[in-house]
Amino acid sequence: MQERNDAVHPNPAPVAGHSARLHIDRVRMGVRLPNGHMAAWLVMLGLAWACFQLWIASPLPEMLGVAVFNQARIRSLHLAFAVVLAFLAYPAFRGSPTDRVPAGDWVLAVLAGLSAGYLAVFYDSVSAHTGNPNAVEVGIACLGVALLLEATRRVLGLPMVLLALLLLNYILLGEHMPDMIAHQSASVSKTMNHLWLTTEGVFGVALGVSADLIFLFVLFGGLLETAGAGSYFIRSAVALLGHFRGGPAKAAVVASAATGMISGSSITNVVTTGPLTIPLIKRVGYAPEKAAAIEVAASVNGQVMPPVMGAAAFLMVEYVGVPYIDVLKHALISAMVSYLGLLYIVHLEAVKADLHGLPRRRVARWQHTLGQFSIGFVGVVSVLALVSIVGAVVHMLMPQRSFAVMAIVLLLAYVLLLWLSAPHAEAVASADVPITSMPELGPTLRSGMHYLLPVGALVWNLVIEQVAPTRAAFWATVFLGFIVVTQRPLLAWFRGVGSLKNAGWQGAQDLLEGLAAGARNMVTVAIATATAGILVGTLTLTGVGLVMTDLVTALSGGNIIVMLVLVAMICLVLGTGLPTTASYIVVSTLMAPVIVSIGAQNGLLVPLIAAHLFVFYFGLMADIMPPVGLASYAAASIAIANPMRTGWVAVRYSMRMVLLPFMFVLNPQLLLIGVNGVAHTLLTLASATLAGFAFISVNQAWLLVRSTTSERLVMLVAVFMLFHPGLFMDPLVAPYRQLVGDAAEAALVEAPKGAQMRVFFSGSTLEGEGVERGVLLPLGAQASNAPLRLEHSGISAERSAEGFRVHSVAFGSHAAKLGIEQGFRIDAVEVPTDRLSKEWMFLPALALIGWVVWRQRRRRTPEVRTA
């Protein structure tokens, strides 16, 4: 699991009397805490890694023509830094020394770094005889794989190592496996070449995303945390919600939503926010197990929250083949429903136990409270809104100079917000200081609004400027680094307190700690993605993915619901003990194609993004599920609670995360697929949110008062009507009609921009197997003929008497990811039938919920009168 950021999280206010120099020896780079020069060397190594990543993400290599690396070399050097830090900063065993680095670990670190960096140094030589490695290269590869697995054991534990060893044995001993999973065994030379000397295994797409994107976002998070933003988010949430029923628990949920966009691990979220929030939740009356379970559920929710999603968002861009913005759009509703649902769970638990919030410092008049809320909360929202609006206007008026103009605007906004926050800078105390009473709302919110500017800059670059995600993250990180360095001197100047020189040195110390924190936290991610590459390499070398499809098909008997349940259970097992990134790579590689393939065979066309989000959710649930739910163990240790009971309570609190994936696979509208216009989007969001609340009421057996069995059953029917209205409408009137020939071609031409067309193919695979496959094919902009529309998805086709014949499929395109191959024929397309909109089913659902509310209000009224 990822290490907690143990560097000091300072108060933004200058620290008087701070010695004017950098304290490298204070920065922690892992489990080990060496002294003197060894500590400095570890920090310098982490800083070198961070600088290397910033260099390759910047425009400078292309502008200067200096140190320009290709993807293979970047991935190789990225892993070299990670494995060296893993051996130096993580001891081999519990009893190993932590105050120094033994000579043996130095030797292993050097060997691991050389093995991982071999591809970068000898790339031309390796490329010259691809597929035919010499004895030295095979030896280097064997050593590299062995040392990578040892680094994985130290950093992540045994589960991922055992999985990798199982896969290696499967590659080498395929002929001796049971008939159902047997394959032609590969030699050691072929296996090591595939896994270590190509970009099909360890140095594949997953490690590439880690090197290109994930590092920058983890670095961004490390700088935010060091700057004091983590404490700011938590205390702002408490100031906003702490006085409500169960307020600290609600604040924990909101704080995890905020930190979820910068955290790459649910366990990291628990150990970062938990020490503050769990004691708060217990203080207002929640049982220890419930307090820990709320933090677990909130932290796991943080991994499904855009824009980072535990770094899985960036991997989905590569695996699904859709733009980054589309991934965020598809994930948004389910994340919001999940978070709002958790707030509702916390509220119901508080109502049932008659709990209250934190005491206010003073009884405030409603006018004062409203004024503070307006200045604070609305100000926070306005910062992000203004950055987006101003950026859009500048881009429209000065498209060629918009970047320079916005850079000046953001700098001026930063200085202004910091000046406004100067009187309140001490409202956000250190993250380690416990919260014992309600922080002042206005001063707390105003004290750190400048932390939102880098987030606004990131969104502006991605959405308005349409900058590549790597470059957008680079500029946002540079801006945040500037804030980290300058906020202390500027605050000292504005407040006239402390020494500017000491404040400047402390700002430099903050930058050093933030860069080191980013490198430290990336060791886990880089090692995880590299080791997960062994799974990807196994899949491409052996075809084990087809075996998984056959296995689930045989067990499910073609039943869609049984298939999804089996896939969910397998994902829970595969995700056990793995960090978020590695879990997603494993479950998506093995199980996402299974959902798409079996669904198509049985009439359910599942969008590829829906399949990936389904397995992602259930891989995350392994962090909660006893007996190995690591997030539950971490939270239980903070709450001094029973880990098993904590895990099961957290599972109960997370049941909406179990239902949601089933619903968006069966009804992709919940992922905003097939949703057109603002009104339709708002209706989808409102119905999904109400369905989530209704399901929670069923799960908690409480709405206004305790629910009866009949009321829970009625509410459950309403839940399915709201989540999946087609379940009730489709048996009455078929949702689609099939078109062939000229009608099919006309439908392809006339489909709206970006439509997901239901297209049915037939043909033979390269292995000679006959297939008939239906897919949801995304179409681009409208065009004058069908072949041009198909080109957007990577299909080159021409019209024939039998239909459209596929001439070629672009490598890595959406069509290729859906399994379309050269020689396939498009037989038909399906378009929606003219029928009553399925959203009309929302009305009887509302009537059923209204009936339950009416019954419970009648039961609650006598209780109120008696009281």
Summary of the structure (lengths in Angstrom):
residues: 867
radius of gyration: 27.7
end to end distance: 50.3
largest distance: 87.2
contacts: 3198
relative contact order: 0.10
helix: 69%
strand: 5%
